[in-house]
């Protein structure tokens, strides 16, 4: 309450404008800002984890060996992945190229008809 002889009551301590009216119909004072909780120290960085991809055998030994080599990537440093992938790719490409080198059954000769007589 104001004293007519001494003037108004002194303001409450705190930042300017922090004093709010407290009476019926006045808004609740805002709570004081709290400091953010301290973050826990960072955990050890997660290293590479195996993908766990299942390999279905193809029945071709060279292809299956190449696919199994891909599992080695889980145990190599990242710097070694490219050489290993290129080596497997080269091996698979060689297997595909070898498929073209095996001739199939001979084609029928167009110089003879079905009765064994030469075409006229």
C-alpha positions in Angstrom: 0.0 0.0 0.0 1.2 3.5 -0.8 2.2 5.7 2.1 1.1 9.3 1.2 4.2 10.6 3.1 6.8 8.3 1.5 5.4 7.7 -2.0 4.6 4.4 -3.7 6.0 1.1 -2.4 9.3 0.1 -3.9 9.2 -2.4 -6.8 10.0 -6.0 -6.2 13.6 -7.0 -6.9 14.1 -8.6 -10.3 14.3 -7.6 -13.9 12.3 -4.6 -15.0 8.8 -5.5 -15.9 9.0 -8.7 -14.0 6.6 -7.6 -11.2 3.1 -8.6 -12.2 -0.2 -7.8 -10.5 -1.3 -10.5 -8.2 -4.9 -10.2 -7.3 -8.3 -11.5 -8.4 -8.6 -11.5 -12.2 -4.9 -11.0 -12.8 -2.9 -13.6 -14.9 -0.7 -16.1 -13.2 2.9 -14.9 -13.2 5.1 -16.8 -15.7 7.5 -19.3 -14.1 11.1 -18.4 -14.1 13.0 -19.9 -17.1 14.8 -23.0 -16.1 18.2 -24.1 -17.4 18.2 -26.9 -19.9 19.2 -30.2 -18.3 22.8 -31.1 -19.0 23.1 -33.5 -21.9 24.8 -36.8 -21.1 28.2 -37.3 -22.5 28.1 -38.7 -26.0 28.2 -42.5 -26.2 31.0 -44.2 -28.0 30.3 -43.8 -31.8 28.6 -46.8 -33.3 30.8 -48.7 -35.7 29.8 -50.5 -38.8 27.4 -53.3 -38.3 27.0 -56.4 -40.5 24.0 -56.2 -42.8 23.1 -59.8 -42.3 22.0 -60.3 -45.9 21.3 -63.9 -46.7 23.0 -65.4 -49.7 21.1 -68.0 -51.7 23.4 -70.4 -53.5 23.1 -70.3 -57.3 24.6 -73.7 -58.0 27.6 -72.2 -59.9 30.7 -72.5 -57.7 32.4 -69.4 -59.1 29.3 -67.2 -58.5 28.7 -68.6 -55.1 32.3 -68.0 -54.1 32.0 -64.4 -55.3 28.8 -63.8 -53.3 30.4 -65.3 -50.2 33.3 -62.9 -50.6 30.9 -60.0 -50.2 30.5 -61.0 -46.6 34.2 -60.0 -46.1 33.1 -56.4 -46.4 31.8 -56.6 -42.8 35.3 -57.3 -41.6 37.3 -54.9 -43.7 37.9 -51.2 -43.2 35.8 -49.0 -45.5 39.0 -48.2 -47.4 39.2 -51.9 -48.5 35.6 -52.2 -49.7 36.2 -50.8 -53.2 39.0 -53.2 -54.1 37.0 -56.2 -52.8 33.8 -55.1 -54.7 35.8 -54.6 -57.9 37.4 -58.0 -57.5 34.0 -59.7 -57.0 32.5 -57.8 -59.9 35.4 -58.8 -62.2 34.9 -62.5 -61.2 31.1 -62.3 -61.9 31.8 -60.6 -65.2 34.2 -63.4 -66.2 31.5 -66.0 -65.3 29.0 -64.2 -67.5 31.5 -64.0 -70.4 32.3 -67.7 -70.1 28.6 -68.5 -70.7 29.0 -67.0 -74.2 32.0 -69.2 -75.0 30.2 -72.5 -74.6 28.5 -73.2 -77.9 25.1 -74.9 -77.8 24.1 -77.8 -80.0 25.0 -77.4 -83.7 22.4 -75.8 -85.9 20.8 -77.9 -88.6 22.5 -77.5 -92.0 20.4 -75.6 -94.5 22.1 -77.3 -97.5 20.1 -80.5 -97.1 16.3 -81.1 -97.0 14.6 -83.4 -94.6 15.1 -86.5 -96.8 18.8 -86.2 -96.9 18.9 -84.9 -100.5 20.7 -81.7 -101.4 18.5 -78.6 -102.0 17.8 -77.9 -105.6 
